[in-house]
Amino acid sequence: MSNDAQQLGDRYIAVQESEDFQRLRRKFRGFVFPVTAFFLAWYFLYVLLSIFAPGFMGTKVFGLINVGLIFGLLQFVTTFAITFIYVKWANKEFDPLADEIGSRLDGVHHIDDENPEA
């Protein structure tokens, strides 16, 4: 392995072991794991109700629309809502810290968006 590759590897390991990177991982996991658990529970509720409660899922709400169809469509709504919430959260909470860590790894100092002269 070349000396440059070794130095780069050492920098990556140092960043990975840094408190900022560990905080970034905790922040990411603190958002993603609960949201994933919620969505999987919601999805499996839909599947299990379809299997074990077909009468309930077949209950007409209006016209040809039944509870099962509404729950199915709500799966899509939930997916888009989670995506929207994640993007808003990532832009505000996650990406600034990730950019700062990435800049340090690249050897570039963080530039304040409002004061590019800094």
C-alpha positions, 0 to 999 in steps of 0.5 A, a space after each residue: 500500500 502506498 504512503 498516500 493510501 495509508 495516510 488517507 486510510 488513517 484519516 478515515 479511521 480517525 474521522 470514524 473514531 471521532 466524537 463528531 462522527 459518532 454523534 452523526 451516527 447516533 443522530 442518524 440511527 435515532 431518526 431512521 430506526 424508529 421511523 423504520 420500525 413505525 413503517 414496518 409495523 404499519 405495513 405488517 398491520 395492513 398485511 395481517 389485517 388483509 389475511 386475518 380480517 378480510 371482512 373488516 378490510 372488505 367493509 365498504 366505506 363509500 361506493 366501491 371503496 373499501 377499508 382495504 383499498 384506503 389502507 393500501 393507498 395510505 401505504 403510499 401516502 405514508 411512504 411519501 410523508 416519511 420521505 418528505 420528513 426525512 429530507 426536511 430533517 436531513 437538511 436541517 439536522 444531519 447534512 450540516 454535520 455530515 458536510 462539516 465532517 466531510 470537509 475536515 476529511 477532505 482537508 477543507 475548512 468549513 465556510 460559513 454560508 452567510 460569510 464566504 470570506 470567513 
